[in-house]
Amino acid sequence: MSEAEIGFGAKVLRGDGGSPEIFNEISELMDVAPPESVRDSLEATHHGSPDGAKEYLYGLIDNGEVTLELNHIPGNSQQVGLRDDQKNKVMRNFQVVWPDSASTTVTFTGLVLSIGRAIPKEEKMTISVGLKVSGVLTWS
């Protein structure tokens, strides 16, 4: 029997920038795509490389983006806060919390790069948010 778990119950929290920092849940989360780390590779081939084979070095890590899909709740303080962060160029700490028994959490600093809205005629209104990770991911 599989031990797989569904993602129902995941949370995304937005820090308030205080000390100590308080994280508040971004409400009405429908879907979240957590950050994907990709390490660059740098070609280091030289004229003496064995058998003319390309050689590589590890480069820097790009921790990617986090995407959120939310039910649009007009006037919601966290959703308005995301828009304000983008407008005012505020970098903020975020947490993605998995719905597993350990409450696996990744914390990161992010920039709000994109906010999209959908207003369908016969469906619920939604917001899509793109957060760019700046720096390291901290797992707990």
N, CA and C atoms as a LAMMPS dump frame, in Angstrom:
ITEM: TIMESTEP
0
ITEM: NUMBER OF ATOMS
420
ITEM: BOX BOUNDS ff ff ff
-5.0000000000000000e+02 5.0000000000000000e+02
-5.0000000000000000e+02 5.0000000000000000e+02
-5.0000000000000000e+02 5.0000000000000000e+02
ITEM: ATOMS id mol type element x y z
1 1 1 N 0.84 -1.178 0
2 1 2 C 0 0 0
3 1 3 C 0.887 1.243 0
4 2 1 N 0.501 2.215 -0.775
5 2 2 C 1.271 3.454 -0.888
6 2 3 C 1.202 4.258 0.409
7 3 1 N 2.29 4.953 0.693
8 3 2 C 2.327 5.849 1.848
9 3 3 C 2.236 7.311 1.414
10 4 1 N 1.836 7.54 0.155
11 4 2 C 1.701 8.904 -0.365
12 4 3 C 0.623 9.658 0.407
13 5 1 N 0.781 10.969 0.464
14 5 2 C -0.184 11.827 1.146
15 5 3 C -0.662 12.903 0.189
16 6 1 N -1.877 13.363 0.385
17 6 2 C -2.378 14.466 -0.429
18 6 3 C -1.923 15.786 0.181
19 7 1 N -2.002 16.848 -0.6
20 7 2 C -1.511 18.152 -0.159
21 7 3 C -2.535 19.001 0.57
22 8 1 N -3.722 18.462 0.798
23 8 2 C -4.764 19.238 1.475
24 8 3 C -4.28 19.668 2.853
25 9 1 N -4.394 20.952 3.145
26 9 2 C -3.977 21.477 4.441
27 9 3 C -2.669 22.25 4.392
28 10 1 N -2.045 22.341 3.203
29 10 2 C -0.806 23.132 3.077
30 10 3 C -1.116 24.592 3.397
31 11 1 N -0.101 25.302 3.862
32 11 2 C -0.261 26.713 4.211
33 11 3 C 0.906 27.52 3.671
34 12 1 N 0.641 28.791 3.378
35 12 2 C 1.691 29.759 3.07
36 12 3 C 1.481 30.921 4.028
37 13 1 N 2.576 31.309 4.678
38 13 2 C 2.523 32.389 5.659
39 13 3 C 3.443 33.526 5.227
40 14 1 N 3.041 34.742 5.556
41 14 2 C 3.776 35.959 5.196
42 14 3 C 4.239 36.641 6.477
43 15 1 N 5.543 36.915 6.565
44 15 2 C 6.096 37.569 7.746
45 15 3 C 5.726 39.027 7.818
46 16 1 N 5.707 39.546 9.057
47 16 2 C 5.345 40.957 9.241
48 16 3 C 6.562 41.875 9.308
49 17 1 N 7.781 41.299 9.244
50 17 2 C 8.99 42.109 9.267
51 17 3 C 9.393 42.572 10.653
52 18 1 N 8.646 42.176 11.676
53 18 2 C 8.948 42.604 13.038
54 18 3 C 10.054 41.777 13.675
55 19 1 N 10.367 42.139 14.905
56 19 2 C 11.366 41.402 15.678
57 19 3 C 10.818 41.218 17.092
58 20 1 N 10.389 40.018 17.476
59 20 2 C 10.443 38.809 16.659
60 20 3 C 9.386 38.852 15.552
61 21 1 N 9.684 38.16 14.484
62 21 2 C 8.781 38.165 13.331
63 21 3 C 7.587 37.259 13.574
64 22 1 N 6.431 37.761 13.193
65 22 2 C 5.191 36.995 13.285
66 22 3 C 4.754 36.672 11.868
67 23 1 N 4.413 35.4 11.631
68 23 2 C 3.966 34.953 10.318
69 23 3 C 2.46 34.767 10.338
70 24 1 N 1.784 35.348 9.349
71 24 2 C 0.33 35.246 9.233
72 24 3 C -0.032 34.468 7.979
73 25 1 N -1.014 33.597 8.11
74 25 2 C -1.424 32.751 6.992
75 25 3 C -2.069 33.579 5.887
76 26 1 N -1.69 33.289 4.66
77 26 2 C -2.347 33.881 3.486
78 26 3 C -3.584 33.03 3.236
79 27 1 N -4.753 33.615 3.456
80 27 2 C -5.981 32.831 3.437
81 27 3 C -6.453 32.503 2.029
82 28 1 N -7.307 31.478 1.995
83 28 2 C -7.956 31.009 0.771
84 28 3 C -6.957 30.454 -0.254
85 29 1 N -5.886 29.824 0.227
86 29 2 C -4.902 29.186 -0.655
87 29 3 C -5.535 27.965 -1.321
88 30 1 N -5.479 27.923 -2.65
89 30 2 C -5.978 26.755 -3.38
90 30 3 C -4.832 25.836 -3.778
91 31 1 N -3.75 26.411 -4.273
92 31 2 C -2.594 25.635 -4.72
93 31 3 C -1.324 26.413 -4.455
94 32 1 N -0.244 25.668 -4.21
95 32 2 C 1.072 26.277 -4.041
96 32 3 C 2.096 25.392 -4.73
97 33 1 N 2.994 26.007 -5.476
98 33 2 C 4.135 25.303 -6.063
99 33 3 C 5.363 25.803 -5.32
100 34 1 N 5.938 24.97 -4.426
101 34 2 C 7.089 25.388 -3.625
102 34 3 C 8.314 25.675 -4.5
103 35 1 N 9.349 26.267 -3.891
104 35 2 C 10.543 26.615 -4.673
105 35 3 C 11.283 25.385 -5.174
106 36 1 N 11.887 25.522 -6.332
107 36 2 C 12.703 24.472 -6.938
108 36 3 C 14.122 25.012 -7.077
109 37 1 N 15.052 24.361 -6.4
110 37 2 C 16.447 24.801 -6.445
111 37 3 C 17.145 24.224 -7.671
112 38 1 N 17.845 25.089 -8.387
113 38 2 C 18.612 24.674 -9.553
114 38 3 C 20.022 25.235 -9.409
115 39 1 N 21.006 24.363 -9.5
116 39 2 C 22.394 24.815 -9.425
117 39 3 C 22.925 24.962 -10.842
118 40 1 N 23.537 26.108 -11.115
119 40 2 C 24.172 26.335 -12.404
120 40 3 C 25.39 25.434 -12.556
121 41 1 N 25.753 25.197 -13.795
122 41 2 C 27.028 24.529 -14.079
123 41 3 C 27.822 25.448 -14.991
124 42 1 N 29.12 25.448 -14.795
125 42 2 C 30 26.3 -15.581
126 42 3 C 30.962 25.418 -16.349
127 43 1 N 31.024 25.635 -17.636
128 43 2 C 31.959 24.843 -18.426
129 43 3 C 33.387 25.255 -18.096
130 44 1 N 34.231 24.271 -17.832
131 44 2 C 35.632 24.516 -17.469
132 44 3 C 36.582 23.77 -18.4
133 45 1 N 36.084 23.422 -19.58
134 45 2 C 36.897 22.693 -20.556
135 45 3 C 38.094 23.54 -20.98
136 46 1 N 39.212 22.889 -21.139
137 46 2 C 40.427 23.58 -21.595
138 46 3 C 41.103 22.71 -22.656
139 47 1 N 42.134 23.237 -23.273
140 47 2 C 42.789 22.536 -24.374
141 47 3 C 43.412 21.217 -23.949
142 48 1 N 43.639 21.034 -22.663
143 48 2 C 44.224 19.781 -22.182
144 48 3 C 43.208 18.849 -21.539
145 49 1 N 41.89 19.139 -21.695
146 49 2 C 40.87 18.27 -21.088
147 49 3 C 40.993 16.863 -21.644
148 50 1 N 40.98 15.831 -20.784
149 50 2 C 41.172 14.438 -21.218
150 50 3 C 40.18 14.029 -22.305
151 51 1 N 40.717 13.462 -23.384
152 51 2 C 39.933 12.946 -24.507
153 51 3 C 38.999 13.979 -25.134
154 52 1 N 39.292 15.254 -24.936
155 52 2 C 38.454 16.304 -25.523
156 52 3 C 37.051 16.343 -24.934
157 53 1 N 36.889 15.78 -23.743
158 53 2 C 35.573 15.762 -23.097
159 53 3 C 35.363 17.058 -22.326
160 54 1 N 34.147 17.577 -22.404
161 54 2 C 33.827 18.794 -21.675
162 54 3 C 33.889 18.529 -20.175
163 55 1 N 34.361 19.544 -19.43
164 55 2 C 34.429 19.475 -17.978
165 55 3 C 33.6 20.617 -17.397
166 56 1 N 33.049 20.369 -16.221
167 56 2 C 32.159 21.355 -15.61
168 56 3 C 32.5 21.567 -14.14
169 57 1 N 32.144 22.763 -13.668
170 57 2 C 32.229 23.125 -12.262
171 57 3 C 30.821 23.465 -11.775
172 58 1 N 30.626 23.282 -10.485
173 58 2 C 29.368 23.75 -9.913
174 58 3 C 29.346 25.27 -9.897
175 59 1 N 28.175 25.84 -10.216
176 59 2 C 27.975 27.278 -10.134
177 59 3 C 27.087 27.609 -8.94
178 60 1 N 26.391 28.707 -9.027
179 60 2 C 25.534 29.183 -7.949
180 60 3 C 24.158 28.529 -8.002
181 61 1 N 23.473 28.546 -6.873
182 61 2 C 22.115 28.001 -6.781
183 61 3 C 21.105 29.123 -6.97
184 62 1 N 20.12 28.868 -7.809
185 62 2 C 18.964 29.754 -7.947
186 62 3 C 17.794 29.003 -7.332
187 63 1 N 17.207 29.563 -6.271
188 63 2 C 16.117 28.875 -5.577
189 63 3 C 14.748 29.134 -6.183
190 64 1 N 14.724 29.751 -7.34
191 64 2 C 13.519 29.799 -8.151
192 64 3 C 12.397 30.669 -7.63
193 65 1 N 11.197 30.219 -7.923
194 65 2 C 9.989 30.962 -7.59
195 65 3 C 8.989 30.067 -6.88
196 66 1 N 8.09 30.699 -6.164
197 66 2 C 6.952 30.044 -5.534
198 66 3 C 5.716 30.642 -6.181
199 67 1 N 4.793 29.796 -6.593
200 67 2 C 3.559 30.315 -7.172
201 67 3 C 2.38 29.922 -6.284
202 68 1 N 1.492 30.875 -6.125
203 68 2 C 0.304 30.686 -5.293
204 68 3 C -0.936 30.909 -6.137
205 69 1 N -1.955 30.109 -5.897
206 69 2 C -3.282 30.339 -6.472
207 69 3 C -4.232 30.516 -5.302
208 70 1 N -4.933 31.654 -5.271
209 70 2 C -5.792 32.005 -4.152
210 70 3 C -7.199 32.313 -4.628
211 71 1 N -8.191 32.03 -3.778
212 71 2 C -9.514 32.594 -3.996
213 71 3 C -9.401 34.081 -3.692
214 72 1 N -9.909 34.915 -4.585
215 72 2 C -9.823 36.365 -4.364
216 72 3 C -10.848 36.77 -3.313
217 73 1 N -10.348 37.383 -2.24
218 73 2 C -11.202 37.888 -1.169
219 73 3 C -10.984 39.403 -1.104
220 74 1 N -11.892 40.2 -1.662
221 74 2 C -11.704 41.653 -1.671
222 74 3 C -11.456 42.191 -0.263
223 75 1 N -10.416 43.011 -0.129
224 75 2 C -10.1 43.644 1.136
225 75 3 C -9.327 42.778 2.115
226 76 1 N -9.032 41.52 1.772
227 76 2 C -8.281 40.648 2.671
228 76 3 C -6.905 41.237 2.947
229 77 1 N -6.526 41.36 4.219
230 77 2 C -5.303 42.081 4.585
231 77 3 C -4.045 41.43 4.017
232 78 1 N -3.971 40.11 3.963
233 78 2 C -2.778 39.456 3.428
234 78 3 C -2.703 39.599 1.904
235 79 1 N -3.838 39.498 1.228
236 79 2 C -3.843 39.66 -0.225
237 79 3 C -3.53 41.112 -0.603
238 80 1 N -4.077 42.062 0.121
239 80 2 C -3.749 43.48 -0.111
240 80 3 C -2.277 43.715 0.199
241 81 1 N -1.774 43.068 1.259
242 81 2 C -0.37 43.207 1.626
243 81 3 C 0.574 42.73 0.543
244 82 1 N 0.217 41.643 -0.14
245 82 2 C 1.044 41.16 -1.254
246 82 3 C 1.129 42.213 -2.361
247 83 1 N -0.009 42.799 -2.668
248 83 2 C -0.035 43.859 -3.695
249 83 3 C 0.815 45.053 -3.261
250 84 1 N 0.699 45.429 -1.978
251 84 2 C 1.483 46.555 -1.464
252 84 3 C 2.977 46.239 -1.482
253 85 1 N 3.338 44.993 -1.142
254 85 2 C 4.753 44.595 -1.188
255 85 3 C 5.316 44.771 -2.599
256 86 1 N 4.537 44.354 -3.598
257 86 2 C 4.997 44.491 -4.98
258 86 3 C 5.145 45.969 -5.344
259 87 1 N 4.135 46.754 -5.047
260 87 2 C 4.14 48.181 -5.394
261 87 3 C 5.294 48.923 -4.718
262 88 1 N 5.536 48.615 -3.437
263 88 2 C 6.523 49.337 -2.643
264 88 3 C 7.897 48.669 -2.61
265 89 1 N 8.075 47.613 -3.404
266 89 2 C 9.357 46.897 -3.508
267 89 3 C 9.846 46.377 -2.153
268 90 1 N 8.924 45.78 -1.397
269 90 2 C 9.253 45.242 -0.076
270 90 3 C 9.609 43.76 -0.208
271 91 1 N 10.819 43.413 0.238
272 91 2 C 11.209 42.008 0.344
273 91 3 C 10.727 41.516 1.701
274 92 1 N 10.135 40.328 1.71
275 92 2 C 9.515 39.847 2.934
276 92 3 C 9.826 38.367 3.122
277 93 1 N 9.796 37.906 4.366
278 93 2 C 9.97 36.484 4.647
279 93 3 C 8.638 35.756 4.507
280 94 1 N 8.727 34.559 3.936
281 94 2 C 7.557 33.709 3.737
282 94 3 C 7.873 32.314 4.248
283 95 1 N 6.821 31.55 4.524
284 95 2 C 6.96 30.139 4.88
285 95 3 C 5.932 29.333 4.1
286 96 1 N 6.379 28.18 3.578
287 96 2 C 5.471 27.193 3.012
288 96 3 C 5.488 26.024 3.985
289 97 1 N 4.29 25.626 4.449
290 97 2 C 4.172 24.553 5.431
291 97 3 C 3.435 23.381 4.789
292 98 1 N 4.105 22.227 4.786
293 98 2 C 3.514 21.008 4.238
294 98 3 C 2.525 20.44 5.242
295 99 1 N 1.484 19.743 4.77
296 99 2 C 0.499 19.151 5.68
297 99 3 C 0.897 17.733 6.117
298 100 1 N 2.186 17.536 6.407
299 100 2 C 2.629 16.21 6.848
300 100 3 C 2.728 16.172 8.373
301 101 1 N 3.01 15.014 8.922
302 101 2 C 3.032 14.87 10.385
303 101 3 C 4.126 15.714 11.032
304 102 1 N 5.188 16.048 10.289
305 102 2 C 6.282 16.864 10.832
306 102 3 C 6.071 18.354 10.57
307 103 1 N 5.001 18.714 9.858
308 103 2 C 4.777 20.1 9.438
309 103 3 C 6.037 20.666 8.786
310 104 1 N 6.586 19.925 7.831
311 104 2 C 7.78 20.369 7.11
312 104 3 C 7.571 21.795 6.63
313 105 1 N 8.573 22.639 6.876
314 105 2 C 8.455 24.071 6.567
315 105 3 C 9.703 24.547 5.846
316 106 1 N 9.507 25.34 4.794
317 106 2 C 10.617 26.038 4.159
318 106 3 C 10.369 27.533 4.324
319 107 1 N 11.395 28.226 4.82
320 107 2 C 11.32 29.673 5.035
321 107 3 C 12.278 30.345 4.053
322 108 1 N 11.852 31.447 3.472
323 108 2 C 12.668 32.15 2.476
324 108 3 C 12.28 33.615 2.43
325 109 1 N 13.201 34.422 1.907
326 109 2 C 12.913 35.822 1.614
327 109 3 C 12.446 35.881 0.168
328 110 1 N 11.383 36.636 -0.083
329 110 2 C 10.843 36.684 -1.427
330 110 3 C 10.426 38.075 -1.861
331 111 1 N 10.445 38.263 -3.158
332 111 2 C 9.954 39.469 -3.806
333 111 3 C 8.67 39.101 -4.533
334 112 1 N 7.648 39.925 -4.427
335 112 2 C 6.411 39.675 -5.168
336 112 3 C 6.631 40.17 -6.592
337 113 1 N 6.855 39.224 -7.508
338 113 2 C 7.112 39.592 -8.907
339 113 3 C 5.841 39.795 -9.707
340 114 1 N 4.855 38.922 -9.461
341 114 2 C 3.655 39.002 -10.298
342 114 3 C 2.399 38.761 -9.479
343 115 1 N 1.354 39.467 -9.873
344 115 2 C 0.024 39.25 -9.315
345 115 3 C -0.943 39.289 -10.488
346 116 1 N -1.606 38.181 -10.71
347 116 2 C -2.59 38.105 -11.787
348 116 3 C -3.972 37.869 -11.202
349 117 1 N -4.962 38.312 -11.903
350 117 2 C -6.332 38.161 -11.436
351 117 3 C -7.192 37.555 -12.528
352 118 1 N -8.143 36.737 -12.109
353 118 2 C -9.114 36.181 -13.043
354 118 3 C -10.512 36.515 -12.528
355 119 1 N -11.339 37.027 -13.43
356 119 2 C -12.708 37.398 -13.073
357 119 3 C -13.647 36.726 -14.081
358 120 1 N -13.814 35.41 -13.948
359 120 2 C -14.676 34.714 -14.9
360 120 3 C -16.157 35.028 -14.665
361 121 1 N -16.904 34.931 -15.726
362 121 2 C -18.326 35.283 -15.675
363 121 3 C -19.112 34.382 -14.717
364 122 1 N -18.826 33.07 -14.726
365 122 2 C -19.641 32.143 -13.937
366 122 3 C -18.826 31.295 -12.965
367 123 1 N -17.662 31.772 -12.573
368 123 2 C -16.817 31.038 -11.624
369 123 3 C -16.333 32.003 -10.559
370 124 1 N -15.652 31.467 -9.571
371 124 2 C -15.101 32.318 -8.508
372 124 3 C -13.933 33.143 -9.043
373 125 1 N -13.711 34.297 -8.445
374 125 2 C -12.577 35.129 -8.798
375 125 3 C -11.33 34.572 -8.109
376 126 1 N -10.195 34.652 -8.788
377 126 2 C -8.951 34.118 -8.241
378 126 3 C -7.811 35.111 -8.43
379 127 1 N -6.736 34.855 -7.665
380 127 2 C -5.502 35.623 -7.778
381 127 3 C -4.364 34.627 -7.905
382 128 1 N -3.438 34.898 -8.814
383 128 2 C -2.206 34.109 -8.897
384 128 3 C -1.053 35.034 -8.509
385 129 1 N -0.145 34.504 -7.689
386 129 2 C 0.958 35.303 -7.167
387 129 3 C 2.271 34.58 -7.448
388 130 1 N 3.262 35.301 -7.956
389 130 2 C 4.596 34.758 -8.185
390 130 3 C 5.591 35.41 -7.244
391 131 1 N 6.237 34.607 -6.41
392 131 2 C 7.245 35.091 -5.464
393 131 3 C 8.61 34.614 -5.93
394 132 1 N 9.569 35.507 -6.088
395 132 2 C 10.938 35.16 -6.435
396 132 3 C 11.734 34.999 -5.152
397 133 1 N 12.363 33.827 -4.984
398 133 2 C 13.171 33.573 -3.8
399 133 3 C 14.48 34.328 -3.931
400 134 1 N 14.857 35.047 -2.87
401 134 2 C 16.125 35.754 -2.813
402 134 3 C 16.953 35.128 -1.695
403 135 1 N 18.063 34.495 -2.063
404 135 2 C 18.931 33.9 -1.047
405 135 3 C 18.623 32.44 -0.782
406 136 1 N 18.888 32.027 0.455
407 136 2 C 18.832 30.618 0.828
408 136 3 C 17.43 30.188 1.248
409 137 1 N 17.214 28.879 1.18
410 137 2 C 16.018 28.255 1.73
411 137 3 C 16.405 27.652 3.077
412 138 1 N 15.561 27.835 4.085
413 138 2 C 15.799 27.239 5.395
414 138 3 C 14.712 26.205 5.649
415 139 1 N 15.123 24.965 5.813
416 139 2 C 14.175 23.86 5.998
417 139 3 C 14.1 23.472 7.463
418 140 1 N 12.893 23.21 7.934
419 140 2 C 12.711 22.702 9.295
420 140 3 C 11.532 21.741 9.325
